[in-house]
Amino acid sequence: MLFRAYGVRNTGAAVLAGWLRGLLAVLGLALAGCSSSIGPELGPMFGSPVSPAPLPEVQPQNSLGAAGGVRVGLILSLSADGNAGAAAQSMRNAAELALAEFANPNIQLIVKDDAGTAQGAQAAVVAALAEGAEIILGPLFSHSVAAAGQLTRNRSIPMIAFSTDTNVAARGVYLLSFLPESDVERIVGYAIANGKKSFLALLPDNIYGTVIEGGFKQAVAARKGRVVALEHYLNEPARMAEPVRKVASSVKQADAIFIADAADATPQVVQLLNANGVSSRRIQYVGTGLWDDPQLFSDPNLNGAWFAAPDITGFRAFAQRYKARFGRDPVRTASLAYDAVSLIAALVKTQGPNRFSEEALTNPSGFNGIDGVFRFRSDGTCERGLAVMEIRNGTARVISPAPRSFTSAAL
């Protein structure tokens, strides 16, 4: 399930219009990241900053990078319909950009099309492995990751996939994406550290809401806070009113109200709260990265609200370089492909025969990417350093910066 795909809808579950927005510091042992405008810079383990490399030699259509280099499979839904196909092409372009900006990467990307299907993903993996791939990057959608991951795990080939559904993460199947649980952990931690101990919650009655609920309750309990009231709602005005009313009736017992929805539904929720006497002047509103949407910044009912999200600075610089090369803006998931290829190139350059070992991939110091610091856990999930943003006067500003390393994590 791609909860946060930045403009790509998972045809299996079209939850979340805006945060199908679904995705990525200098670390002690860190990968190629993004400098202000010139491309990757490397952490101490990988040497000094580098300038953009010359464009790679043109390879056959299904191959990018150095002929004879370490072979890496890249599985994308290039022939899928609609937004999925467009996103796949943007991610392929980002992979090409990463190769061009990394200093002499000794890798060859074997690009395979899965057509957005589980069967296609399995066939693509089989083809990439037959051509000598040592590691697989992608696919994007959870059903494809689950199917392809069965093959890679059986053959002890690691996979770095782009889904945000933690159900498909596993040992050897790593998710380089923005996981909803990371947003919850960050915003709850910040809120409690700033005196918000008691929470109300309104969550959508869908898969995303179910995932968020578990993470939210766990994050609050771990910090000795309490959930006063929690309700799920359907995104229909007539069926939204009663859950909102129930939560609003407990407002005197709480310090904050957590709303985990996108720009299509959140305004309706806050309007109904307002009609029940609840406003951002009376209680602190907090949300997830789904709120990282200009449509919400201009909503006066959300003035002063907090949400967790990656610092956008790195992506803006990446988007400028991407547009200069390809003549159009990247989709938001493109940074995932860029970071995956940069990580692989850095590991090939520095780790020798252990380049794709579990030890190398789950380095606790993590890696630096377009959207900040991240690291893989042994269970395949991804931990990210996120900023806390505040909506104020039509924009969003950083009120708690993203950590630059996992030894300086901000809460």
N, C-alpha and C positions, 0 to 999 in steps of 0.2 A: 504494500500500500504506500503510495507516495503522498504523504500528508503535506509535504512542504516542497513542492517542486518548482516554485517560482515561475508560474505561467504554464506548466504542463499538467494536464489532467490525466489521472490514471483512469482509464476507461472502466476499470473494475469498480471504482468508487469515487465518484466526482464530488468528494467532500472538499470544501474549502476553496473558494474562488481566489482569494487574495494570497493565501499562504500555501496555496499550491505555488507559494513563494519558496518546497521541500525538502537545502542544502546545507566552512570551511572556514614577530615575537622572536624574538630571538631566543632560541633554546640552547641548552647545553649540547644537544646532539641533533641539530635540526636541519630540515630539508630546505629546498628551494622555495622561497616565498615571493613576496611582491614588494619591491621598493617603490619609491614615490612615482617614478615614471619610466624607469629604464628596464624593468624586467626583474628576474629573480636575484635575490641575494642569498648567500649561504651562511648558515650558522657556523660556529667555530669548528665543528667536526668536519665540515666539508670544505674548509678553506676560506679564502677571501672573496668579497663581492666580485661579481663578474659583469662584463658588459654583454649586450645581446650578441649571440653567435650569428654567423651568416646563415641564411636560409638553407635548410637541408636540401640535399640533392633530390630531384624529383624521382619518386619511386612509382611502381604500379599503383593503380587506383586503390587497391585494398591494403597498401603499405605506406607507412610514413617513417622517416628517420634514416638511420645509418644502415645500409645494406651490410649484412654480416654481423650486425650488433646483437646484443641480447634481445631475444624475441619476446614480445609482450602482446597478448591479445587485448583488443579493445572492442567490446561488444556494445553496439548502439542500435537503436530502433530507426535506422535510416529510412526504411521504406514504410514505416507506420503512417497512418493517416493523421492529418490535422497537426495540432500542436506538438504531439510526440515526435513526429518526423522532423519538424522544424527545430525542435530542441536538440535532437540527435545531431543534426548537421552543425548546429552552433557548438555543441560539445566536441565534435570532430575538429572544427576549426580551432577551438581552444587548445586541443591536444597538439595540433600543428604549431600553434603559437608557442606553447611551452617548449617544444623541441627547438624552435628557432631561437628562443631567448636563453636556453640553458647552454652553458659552455661545452660544446662538443659532446653531446650525449651519445653514448655508445649503445643506443637501443634502437630497435626496429619495431614499430607498432604494426601489428597485423589487425587491420580493421575488419570486423565482421558485422553483418546486419542480422538482427534477430526479429525484425518486422514487428516488434512489440508483443511477441507471443512467447509462452513458455517453451513450446516445441522449437520455435526458432532460436531461442537462447541456447537450448541444449545442442542443436545442430551447429550453431556458431562456435560454441566452446569446443566441440569435437573437431571442427575444422581448424580452429586456432591451435589446439594442442597437436594436431597432426602436422602442422607447419612449425612446430618446435617452441610454442609459447611456454615460458617458464612461470608466468603469472597472468591472471586475467583481470582486466579493469572493466567494470560494468557487470551486469546490465543496470538499467535504471528502475524498472518496475518490480515490485516485490514478487509477483508470481513468476517472473523470469529469473529473478535471483534465486528463489527457492529451487526451481527446476535445474538451473545451471550449477548451483552450489552442490547438488547431489553428485554431479559428475566430478567437479574439481576436488571435493573432499575425498572421494573414493580413490582419486589418483594422487592425493597429497599435493595438489597444486593450489597455492593461495589465491584468493579472489578479493579484490577491493571493489565493492559494488556501491551503487549510488542511491539505493532505496532508503527511505526513512522509517521503514517498518522494522522494529527491533525483533519481531518474530522470526525474521529470516536471517538474523545475525547468528553466527556460530563460530566456534573455533576454526580458524582458517577461512572464514567468510566475513570480511571486515566491511563495515558500512562507513564510507566517507561521505557523510551527509549531515544535515542538521536534524537532530532527533528532538521531538517535542519534549521529551523528558529533560533535556538539557536546559531548555527555556524555563521550565517549571522550577528546576533546582536553583537556577540563578535568581529568578525574580522572588521566589519565596525566601531564599537566603538573604537577599538584600532587604526585603520588607521586614523580616523579623529582626535583622541587625539594626534596623532603624525604627524599632519600637512597635511594629505591627504584629501583635501576637495572636489575635483572634480573627478568623477569616470566615467570610461568606463565599460561596462559589456558585456560579451559573455556567453550566457546560452544555454544549450542543448534544443532542441525543443521536449521536452517530459514532463511528469507530474512533474518530479523533477524540471525541469527548470521553470515551471509555478509557483510552490510553492515558489521556491527561489526568483523569480522576485518580488512577492508581499512583502516578508519580506525584500528584499534588498532595494526597493524603500522607504519602511516605515522607515527602520533603517537610511538611508541616510538623509531623510527629517527631521526626529526627531532630528538630530544633526546639522541641518542647512547646510548640504552639498548639492551637486547637482549631478545629473546623466546627463552627457554630451551626451552619446550615449549608447544605449542598443540594442543588436541584438540576436536573437535565430538562432541556426544552427542545421542542421541534421548531424548525425555522418557518413557522406560520403564525402570523399575528394573533389569530384567535386561540391558538394552543400554547402560545408563549406567555400570555398574561398571568395565568395561575401560578406557574413555577416562579416567575419573577415576584409576584405578590407574596408568596410564601417566604422567599428569601428576604424581601424588603421588611417583612414583619419582625425580623431579628436584627435589624440594623443597629439598635442600641447596644447590642451585646458584642459588636465586632469593631475591629480597627481598619479592616480592609475588605474589599470585595473583589474576587478573582473571576474574570470573564475570559474564557478561552474560545474566541471565535474570530472570524475574519471580518472584512469591511462590509460585507453584504448583510450581516446579521447584528454585529455589535451595536450599531446606532439604534436599532430597534430595541435592543435590550436596555440600553441606557435611557432611552426615552421612556420606556415603561417603568424603569426604576425611578426616574424623575417624577412620573405621574403618581408614584407611591411614596413620594416625599424623600427619596434618596438622591443625593447629588455628590459630585466630586468635591464640593465644599464641605460636605458632612462626613465623608468617609473616603479613604484612599482607594482609588481604582487601580488594579494591577492586571496585567495580561501577558500573553506570550508574543512571540515574534510575528504572529499573524497580524499584530497591530502595526507592524512596520509598513504602513500604507498611507500615502498622502491623503486619501479619502477620509481617514480617521483623524489626521492631524488638524483638519479644519472644523471638526465637530466640537462646539463649545462645551458639550456635556462631558468631554474627555479631557478638558484642560487640567493639567496637573497629574494626569495618569502616568503610571510607570509600566514599562514592558522591557523584556530582555531580547536582545538581538545582536548579531555581529556588528562590529564597527564597520561602517560602510566605506571608510576611506580607501582600504585596499581594493575593494571591488571597483570603485570609481576609477582608480588608476588603471586597473586591468581593462576595464571597459573602454577607456580611451585608447589604449594600445590595440585592443581588438578591433575597434572601429577604424583605426588608421590602417590596419592591415586588410580588413575584409569589407569595409565600407558600410557596415551596419552595426547596430548594437547587439551584444550577446544576450542570450537568455540567461536568467539568473543561475541556472544549473551549470552553465559553462565553466564557472570557476571550479567546480568539482573535477571536471576532466583535466583542467589545467594543473590543479594541485596533484592529482593522481599521477600524471605523467612526470611532473617535476619531482615528486617523491621517488618514483621508480628510477629516474635518471640519477638522482643523488645517491640512492642506495647502490646502484650499479657502480658508480664512481668510487664509492668509499668502502663498501662492505665485502667486496670480493665474492668468494663462493657462498658466503652466508647472507648474501644480499636480500633474499626473500624468506629468510628464516623467521619463525615466530618471534624469536628474541629481537631481531632487527625491527620487525613491523610493530611490535608492542613496546618499543622503547619507552620507559616511563617519562623521560624528558619531553617526548612528543616531537612535533614538527611544526613548522611555521608555514602557513598557507595564505592565499589571497584574503581570506576572511579571518585570519588570526590563528592562534595556536590551537592545535588539536592533537589527540593521541588515541590510538586504538587500545581497547581493553582486550584481555584474552578471550572474552566471550563474543568478540566481534563488533561490539558497539563502539561508538566514537564519543569521546569527551571533548568538549570545545570550550574555549575561553570566550565568554560573551560580555558585552557591555549592558548596562542598564540605561534606558532612554526615558526621558520625560517629555510628554506632549505639552507644548506650551506655545500659545499664540500662533497656531497654524503651522508649527514645525515640530521636529523632535530633536532634542539635544541630549548629549551624553551627560549623565549625572554620576555614573560610576564606570570608569574605563574598563575595557576588557583587559584581563591579565596578559602580561607579556610572556609569562612562562608558568608552568604548573607549580613552581615553588613560590610564586607571588600571586596566587589566585585571589581575585577580589571577591568579596561576598557582600 
